Amino acid sequence: MTVYFVGAGPGDPELITIKGARLLKEADLIIYAGSLVNPEILCYANPGAKIVDSKDLDLPRLMRLMQEAVAKGQKVVRLHTGDPSLYGAIQEQIRQLEAAGIATQIVPGVSSYAAAAAAVGRELTVPEVTQTVIITRLGGRTPVPEKESLSKLAMHQASMCIFLSVGMIDKVVAELLKAYPTTTPAAVVEKASWPQERVIRGTLATLAEQVKAAGITKTAMILLGDFLGNTESVSRLYAPEFSHGYRKGKK
């Protein structure tokens, strides 16, 4: 049997993948990250499935639940928020399962950074403005390598999507201001794609005070970069004179 690590998406139940929803319908055991996953997504679950919230479980108890289910020939889904490959803490789970001879498979999901970009109505990669997206976080209880500090990454002045850091917004802004101008457009999206979604827009000069005034302390994505501005840059892809493998450009 295989244990499936499924991305639940950012919150909207309709943003889970078709494959993810199918696996929930087939699963005998579903262990979901209740502190982050929208419980409405469990509407796809097999009515006969055992559903366990993992927020109170440590790794040994998680492993025991999954291994016991597999030993009974049951299908197991480990349901993570967003995309499990981003800040999902899945590697230690996979390592132990594989050491026990249990196969695993990751099913991608829509990440909250994509939902946040959708919430602000912006493309992260704007022609002639930025073609690079940096996905990162500020170091906290989980440290970040010094070479990946916000101040060092900020030197690229690319589009940035900052996870798990809104509760330290003053420090985030201080780090970013070591390389970005104070006028750099910035936004915070709380609970992207949930009914409670909130969007705060400003600049690096104003963002910290706006976030604190709104009382946002967790479950929010920080977006930063010129892609948030009123850019009029146009892609060459649809220009009449632009040729590619499927269309010959007009002279």
ROFILUM-82360 format. One record per residue (C-alpha): residue in one letter; x, y, z. Coordinates in steps of 0.05 Angstrom, whole numbers, plus 5000, padded with zeros to 4 digits. Layout:
# ROFILUM-82360
AXYZ;...
//
This chain:
# ROFILUM-82360
M500050005000;T502050734989;V501251325035;Y499251944996;F501552635017;V496153074986;G496153824978;A489454105002;G490654774968;P490455455001;G483455405032;D477955444980;P475254724975;E474754804900;L482254914895;I484154204913;T486353804852;I481753284820;K486752754840;G486952994911;A479352984917;R479152284887;L484252024937;L480152314994;K474051944968;E478051294967;A481751365033;D480550935094;L484651385138;I485452145129;I490252515174;Y489553265162;A493253875188;G487454175226;S491154805246;L491555015173;V487154595127;N480154855116;P475654305145;E470654415089;I475454045044;L473553415082;C466953435044;Y470653004992;A472252475044;N469851765041;P463851745089;G466851115121;A473851395130;K477151505197;I478952245200;V484352485248;D486653195262;S494253195268;K495053855305;D495953495372;L500252925345;D507752845347;L511752465295;P511851785330;R504251795339;L503351995266;M507751425243;R504150925287;L497351125259;M499651075186;Q503550435195;E497850085231;A492950285175;V497650045121;A498649385157;K491049295153;G491249425078;Q487950105084;K489150705039;V492051295076;V491852035058;R496152525096;L492853195079;H497253805082;T495654535069;G497454865003;D502754464967;P506153945012;S512954074983;L513154795010;Y514054835086;G510154185093;A514953825141;I513753205100;Q520852955090;E521652655159;Q514952295151;I516852015083;R523651795108;Q520751395166;L515251085123;E520250865070;A524850585123;A518950155145;G518049915073;I511950345059;A511450694991;T509651434989;Q507151914936;I506552674937;V500452974903;P501753714890;G496954254911;V495654994897;S500255384942;S498055994983;Y503156424946;A499256294881;A492656444916;A495557084945;A497857314876;A490857174851;A487857574909;V491858194890;G490458084816;R497658094794;E502557664754;L508757514793;T513257514731;V512158154692;P515958234626;E521758734631;V520158844705;T521758174739;Q522557454716;T524457164783;V520256964843;I523556844911;I519656404959;T522456455029;R521156605102;L524256975160;G528056545210;G524556415275;R524155775316;T525955435251;P532555765230;V534156005160;P541255935132;E545056595135;K546256575060;E538656585052;S537257165099;L531957655075;S537058215070;K541357795023;L535557554981;A532958264977;M539058464938;H535958144877;Q529958604881;A525758054850;S518457884866;M518257594937;C513157144970;I514657095044;F511456535084;L510656445159;S513257135178;V507557635185;G507857575261;M514957885257;I512958425207;D517558965238;K523658515230;V521558305160;V521059035137;A527659215170;E531158655133;L528058825066;L529659565073;K537059395070;A536159304995;Y529259524972;P527060254969;T521860485019;T517160604960;T517159874938;P509959624931;A508059104983;A501858725005;V499558225057;V494157725041;E490957385102;K487656705091;A488156735015;S482156424981;W478256325047;P471656695059;Q475457105111;E480757335061;R483558025074;V488458425031;I492858985057;R496459405005;G501859915016;T509360015010;L515259795051;A514760465087;T507560345109;L506559585111;A508559435183;E503859945213;Q498159735166;V498959005186;K499159155260;A493059615254;A489259055220;G491258565275;I494158055227;T498957595263;K498856925226;T496256535165;A498257085118;M502857165058;I507457775049;L508257984976;L513558474954;G516058754889;D514859204829;F509958694801;L504958994849;G505659684817;N501759974760;T506459704707;E504559774634;S509759284608;V507058814554;S509258114538;R512158004468;L508457334463;Y502157624432;A505458194392;P503258144318;E510558144294;F512857604344;S514056924312;H514156254349;G513155524334;Y505655604325;R504956284292;K508956684241;G509557424259;K507257974213;K512458444186;
//
